[in-house]
């Protein structure tokens, strides 16, 4: 498996410090300064799979286009995990609210070692999603889980009413957690701990934003019922079968 991590950052000193921390940890850093270069580097090229980046560290403020735009375009052809670097707290709302498929973000100034630790967490999670698909092992039947849902943990997929849901990583982890505890009320703090573990800057409104986007995706398939219940002041639960 490739150990290449793509750094998209126009400030050389920041890129150098990230590259150093990555190299120290056994990764192979690759650095570009522009959004267009990042998209070019991430397009699948036959025969170059071994060098394809396994993760992207993406600065929001780039000279040619915003990192958010880079991510939006990237998601049209790639599911590679993305960690945003952001200098401004108001950008965080856009990262978590826009549902552009980011996996995590860190605010500048940050510790490169902390960033690499988060990269490890994300790659570990992604590793589960990339596990080989073996017949008979892909479908995890969850006792008591609502029958209209089917969790395929090894594929990191949830089927709802027979249709695969197109979920971001965190939407998937959120729904998976709710599915594993049908009927149980999980507080925002519990969901943050289980879903966003290793992302210490997670805010309670991050949970709400993801519940909102998840509901919209479920509603697109079945507008009649809302399987996710809000318990005011307590948290969320998934309705039983
Ligand atoms: Ca910048």
Boltz pocket constraint, residues with backbone or C-beta under 6 A from the ligand:
constraints:
  - pocket:
      binder: B
      contacts: [[A, 9], [A, 10], [A, 11], [A, 59], [A, 60], [A, 61], [A, 62]]
      max_distance: 6.0
